[in-house]
């Protein structure tokens, strides 16, 4: 299982070696099913909650 915030076509940009990228992604994507999950960014959501909880704490 792979989880990524990048679109599959952007994976090549993150792997420095073109040969390695081809090798890894050909094997990983050949029989893969892509599940695109839409929804809020949980890091931003939890950061917002934390900021609300800490509001006024340092005043």
LINWOVEN-V113614 format. One record per run of one state. SS is the DSSP state (H for helix, E for strand, L for the rest). FROM is the first residue (numbers start at 0). TO is the last residue. If there is no record, write none. Layout:
BEGIN
ss->{SS SS}
from->{FROM FROM}
to->{TO TO}
END
This chain:
BEGIN
ss->{L H L H L H L}
from->{0 7 14 17 29 41 54}
to->{6 13 16 28 40 53 58}
END
